Amino acid sequence: MKKVLIVDDDEQIRNFLNDVLRMNGYEVDCASNGEEALKLLEHKNYDLLITDNKMPKMSGLELVRIIKNKKLNIKIIAISGEEVEKSFTELGISEFFRKPIRYKKLLKSLERLVQYE
C-alpha cells in the first residue's frame, strides 16, 4: 500500500483528501503544518507528500526546501491558490496544482507518480 502524507492547515481539505485517498487504496497520514510534517517524516517513509503552501509556522515552500536538503526520497505535489508554481518547480517537485483543485485530476496524478516504484 502506498503511503501519502497530506500537509494542509485547512482541516476540511485534509479530511476530504484523507477520505478520498483512503477510499482509493492509499495509507494516509495528515499534518496541519510543515513542522508536524517534518516530525512524521523523521519516523516514517512516505511515497508521496501533498502540501499546501500558505500555512502557519512553515510554508509549503520551506517544507519542500528542507525535504530536498535532507535528500529524502519522496515525490511531492504542491497545491496553492497563490502564484508560486515557478518557485515550487525550481525546487524539483513532481506536480503543482492551483486551487481550487479537481480531485479526479489529482488522483490520476497520484496514480501516475507512484506506479513507477
Secondary structure as a PSIPRED ss2 file (coil, helix, strand):
# PSIPRED VFORMAT (PSIPRED V4.0)

   1 M C   1.000  0.000  0.000
   2 K C   1.000  0.000  0.000
   3 K E   0.000  0.000  1.000
   4 V E   0.000  0.000  1.000
   5 L E   0.000  0.000  1.000
   6 I E   0.000  0.000  1.000
   7 V E   0.000  0.000  1.000
   8 D C   1.000  0.000  0.000
   9 D C   1.000  0.000  0.000
  10 D C   1.000  0.000  0.000
  11 E H   0.000  1.000  0.000
  12 Q H   0.000  1.000  0.000
  13 I H   0.000  1.000  0.000
  14 R H   0.000  1.000  0.000
  15 N H   0.000  1.000  0.000
  16 F H   0.000  1.000  0.000
  17 L H   0.000  1.000  0.000
  18 N H   0.000  1.000  0.000
  19 D H   0.000  1.000  0.000
  20 V H   0.000  1.000  0.000
  21 L H   0.000  1.000  0.000
  22 R H   0.000  1.000  0.000
  23 M H   0.000  1.000  0.000
  24 N C   1.000  0.000  0.000
  25 G C   1.000  0.000  0.000
  26 Y C   1.000  0.000  0.000
  27 E E   0.000  0.000  1.000
  28 V E   0.000  0.000  1.000
  29 D E   0.000  0.000  1.000
  30 C E   0.000  0.000  1.000
  31 A E   0.000  0.000  1.000
  32 S C   1.000  0.000  0.000
  33 N C   1.000  0.000  0.000
  34 G H   0.000  1.000  0.000
  35 E H   0.000  1.000  0.000
  36 E H   0.000  1.000  0.000
  37 A H   0.000  1.000  0.000
  38 L H   0.000  1.000  0.000
  39 K H   0.000  1.000  0.000
  40 L H   0.000  1.000  0.000
  41 L H   0.000  1.000  0.000
  42 E H   0.000  1.000  0.000
  43 H H   0.000  1.000  0.000
  44 K C   1.000  0.000  0.000
  45 N C   1.000  0.000  0.000
  46 Y C   1.000  0.000  0.000
  47 D C   1.000  0.000  0.000
  48 L E   0.000  0.000  1.000
  49 L E   0.000  0.000  1.000
  50 I E   0.000  0.000  1.000
  51 T E   0.000  0.000  1.000
  52 D E   0.000  0.000  1.000
  53 N C   1.000  0.000  0.000
  54 K C   1.000  0.000  0.000
  55 M C   1.000  0.000  0.000
  56 P C   1.000  0.000  0.000
  57 K C   1.000  0.000  0.000
  58 M C   1.000  0.000  0.000
  59 S C   1.000  0.000  0.000
  60 G H   0.000  1.000  0.000
  61 L H   0.000  1.000  0.000
  62 E H   0.000  1.000  0.000
  63 L H   0.000  1.000  0.000
  64 V H   0.000  1.000  0.000
  65 R H   0.000  1.000  0.000
  66 I H   0.000  1.000  0.000
  67 I H   0.000  1.000  0.000
  68 K H   0.000  1.000  0.000
  69 N H   0.000  1.000  0.000
  70 K C   1.000  0.000  0.000
  71 K C   1.000  0.000  0.000
  72 L C   1.000  0.000  0.000
  73 N C   1.000  0.000  0.000
  74 I C   1.000  0.000  0.000
  75 K E   0.000  0.000  1.000
  76 I E   0.000  0.000  1.000
  77 I E   0.000  0.000  1.000
  78 A E   0.000  0.000  1.000
  79 I E   0.000  0.000  1.000
  80 S E   0.000  0.000  1.000
  81 G C   1.000  0.000  0.000
  82 E C   1.000  0.000  0.000
  83 E C   1.000  0.000  0.000
  84 V C   1.000  0.000  0.000
  85 E H   0.000  1.000  0.000
  86 K H   0.000  1.000  0.000
  87 S H   0.000  1.000  0.000
  88 F H   0.000  1.000  0.000
  89 T H   0.000  1.000  0.000
  90 E H   0.000  1.000  0.000
  91 L C   1.000  0.000  0.000
  92 G C   1.000  0.000  0.000
  93 I C   1.000  0.000  0.000
  94 S C   1.000  0.000  0.000
  95 E E   0.000  0.000  1.000
  96 F E   0.000  0.000  1.000
  97 F E   0.000  0.000  1.000
  98 R E   0.000  0.000  1.000
  99 K C   1.000  0.000  0.000
 100 P C   1.000  0.000  0.000
 101 I C   1.000  0.000  0.000
 102 R C   1.000  0.000  0.000
 103 Y H   0.000  1.000  0.000
 104 K H   0.000  1.000  0.000
 105 K H   0.000  1.000  0.000
 106 L H   0.000  1.000  0.000
 107 L H   0.000  1.000  0.000
 108 K H   0.000  1.000  0.000
 109 S H   0.000  1.000  0.000
 110 L H   0.000  1.000  0.000
 111 E H   0.000  1.000  0.000
 112 R H   0.000  1.000  0.000
 113 L H   0.000  1.000  0.000
 114 V H   0.000  1.000  0.000
 115 Q C   1.000  0.000  0.000
 116 Y C   1.000  0.000  0.000
 117 E C   1.000  0.000  0.000
